[in-house]
Amino acid sequence: MAKEFIHLNSDHTGIVKACELLQGMTRHAVCSDSLPSHASPKQRADRWLSRMREQGIDPKDMLAVVLSVHLLRKFSPGTFQDTQHFNHQLTRRLFEIVRPRSKLSTTGKSILYDTVTPKIRDYMTERLKPLDLLLHRMVDEIDSRQPKLIEGSENPFLN
């Protein structure tokens, strides 16, 4: 639903600006393959964002993921426990677009090193804040296009 909405309205000024913001985030991300254990949230988030750039992920796909999480919040409010949980899931789902890199441990098991910590979540929440108003408008627009139930039509056999 979100991808379709973005595709149909791709020439809208707000969507163009949102894609430019997301593309700027990935374009200016600096990646270093080895991060020290005391790396800042910006360095860790930049590693994810630079991987998005390396893997050729389109800003419209990123926007579709962000919009989808906002739609989920609108249509299924019980999905998220609170705003913090919503922000964490938003960051996780955005970063899940990227194929993870893994390393083999000394025991031969594959270990995934990348996790979304609370500091990364808070950092990405701040970076995505300029999109909030646009996303709320997009969610409301999609909601207004949804067919509404006619009173009494939810169970037509009881009428």
N, C-alpha and C positions, 0 to 999 in steps of 0.2 A: 504494500500500500504506500509506504513512504517513498520507495524508489520510483514507483509509478508517478506519484505526485510531483516529485522533483523533476522527473523526466518531462512531464507535461508542461511544467512551469519553469523550465530551465532558463528562460530568458528574463524572468522576473528579477528586478534589481536586487531584492533581498537575498535571493538564492545565489545570484552571481557574487554578491559581496561575501556571503557566508563561505562559498567555495574559495574565494580569494583568501579569506582569513585562514581557512584550513590548509590551503596550498602554501601559504606563507609560513604556517607552523611547520610543515614538513620540509619546506625549502631551506629554512634557516636552522634546522636541527643539525647539530654537530654530533657525529657518532664516533665513539671510541670503543673498540672491541673489548678492551679490558678496563673495567671500571673499578676503582678502589672501593673497599668496603664502606668508606665514609663519603661516597659520592652523593652529591646533592640531588633532590628530587628533579630539578631541571635537567641534570646530566642523565638521569635514568629515563625520564620521559623523552628526552631528545634521542636516546638510543632507539626507543620504540618508533618515534616519528621518522627518524632517518631510515629505519627499515621499511616503513611505509613508502617512503620515497624510492628506495632501492627496488622494492617489489612492484613499483608502478601502480600503487593503489590510487584510484581517482578520488579527488576531493568530494565528488558527488556521492560516491560510495560511503565515504566517511560521514557526510551529512545525512545520508539515509539511515545509517546506524544510529546516529545521535537522535534523529527525528523518531525512529522506531521506538527507542527507549522512552522518549517523551510521550509517544502515543500509548505505549503500554501503561505508563503512569496515569494517563487520562482515562483510558477505557477499563483498566483493571487496577484501581487504586490500592487494593490490598496486597499487590505484588511486592511493594517496597515497604519496609518497616518504618522508615523515616527518611528525611532528606539526605542524611549521611549515607544510608544504605543505597538510596537512589543514585547519588553521585558516584559511589564505589562501583555499582553495577554499570553505570554509564561509561566510566573509564575502562573497566574490564572488557566490556563488549566492544568498545572502540578499538582497544589494543588487540582483541582477539582476531581482528581482520588479518593481522600479521602472522605469518607462519613462524612459530617459535624456533629458536636455535637451541640445540641441546648439546651437551658434552657427555662423553662417557666417563664414568667414575672409574676408580681403580678396580672396582668389583665387576666392571663390565656393564653395569646398569646405566641406562640413559637418564640423565638428570636435567630437568628444566630449571633454569636459574631465574627466569624472569617472573616476578610476581608484582602485583599492584599493591603497594604498601599505602597506608593512610596518608603519608606525606605526598606520594605521587598523586593519589586521588585528589587531595586538596589543591595541589599545584595545577592539575588538569582542569579542575572545577573553575579555578580562577581564569585559566586560559580560554575556557569555553563560555565564560559569562557573557561576552558581547553577543553571543548567539541566542541568549535566553528569550528576549522579546520576540525575535523573529520566529523562534521555534514555537512559542506559545501561540502566535498568530497562525502559524502553519497548522498546528494541532486543531485550533478552533475552526479553521477553514475546512480541514478534512472532516471534522466532526459535523459541520453543517452540511456536508455533502452526503453523509451517511443516511440511508433511508430510515425514516422514523416509523415506529410501530403505530398502527392505528389502534385507538382504544378498543379493547375487547378482542383484538386479533391474535393475542398471544396464545389463546386456546380456543380456536373457532368452534370446537365441537360442544362446548358448554353453553353457547349462546342460544 
